[in-house]
Amino acid sequence: MPDSAIASLERFVATPSWFRPRLQGDGLYLAPAYKRLGELYEGKGDRANAASYYGKFVDLWNGADPDLQPTVRDVRARLVRLTNQ
């Protein structure tokens, strides 16, 4: 149910940070939410929203630990593919 997932994740990322659940901070939840929104919008063919959320993910995790960099590279490649079409 991609539309329901998009609605829930959009609500989460739009919530001011001081109201979001903070068990481990935004680093644990915000970047994966951006990535998943990018995937969901890409799956729906909405390149503009997909690129926007992929870009937010890359900005947030650009300096992530080396073991997370393969994920960043993958999303960066998706972003390039979306913007070059």
Secondary structure, DSSP 8 states (H G I E B T S, - for coil): -HHHHHHHHHHHHHS-TTTS--SS-HHHHHHHHHHHHHHHHHHHT-HHHHHHHHHHHHHHHTT--GGGHHHHHHHHHHHHHHHT-
